[in-house]
Amino acid sequence: MAVPKKKKSKSKRNQRHAVWKAKASNAASKALSLGKSVLTGKAQGFVYPIDEEESEE
């Protein structure tokens, strides 16, 4: 198993953790924005299937 050769500082660890958290926050906001645009019908470049059975009823 790979083992680090030197101890990483706490600031480096915190920096990596902050970047990881920021990526998750950014992805969540993009997903929410896409969901809102799909619901309003203003989505461009996003294809989603529409069931024909639901539209007939």
C-alpha positions in Angstrom: 0.0 0.0 0.0 1.3 3.5 -0.8 2.5 5.5 2.1 3.2 9.3 2.1 6.9 10.0 2.6 6.4 13.1 4.6 3.7 14.4 6.9 1.3 16.9 5.1 0.6 20.0 7.0 -2.9 20.7 8.4 -3.3 23.7 6.1 -2.8 21.6 3.0 -5.3 19.1 4.4 -7.8 21.9 5.0 -7.2 23.3 1.6 -7.9 20.0 -0.1 -11.0 19.5 2.0 -12.3 23.0 1.1 -11.7 22.3 -2.6 -13.6 19.1 -2.3 -16.5 20.8 -0.5 -16.6 23.6 -3.1 -16.9 21.1 -6.0 -19.9 19.5 -4.3 -21.6 22.9 -3.7 -21.0 23.9 -7.3 -22.4 20.7 -8.7 -25.5 21.0 -6.5 -26.2 24.6 -7.6 -25.8 23.6 -11.3 -28.2 20.7 -10.8 -30.7 22.9 -9.1 -30.4 25.5 -11.9 -30.9 22.8 -14.6 -33.9 21.4 -12.8 -35.5 24.9 -12.6 -34.9 25.6 -16.3 -36.4 22.2 -17.2 -39.5 22.9 -15.2 -40.0 26.3 -16.7 -39.4 25.0 -20.3 -36.4 27.3 -20.9 -33.8 24.5 -21.0 -31.6 24.6 -24.1 -29.3 21.7 -25.0 -31.0 19.3 -22.6 -33.2 16.5 -24.0 -35.5 14.6 -21.8 -38.2 12.1 -22.7 -41.9 13.1 -22.5 -44.3 10.2 -22.0 -47.1 10.3 -24.6 -49.5 8.5 -22.3 -49.4 11.3 -19.7 -50.0 14.1 -22.3 -53.2 12.3 -23.7 -54.9 12.0 -20.3 
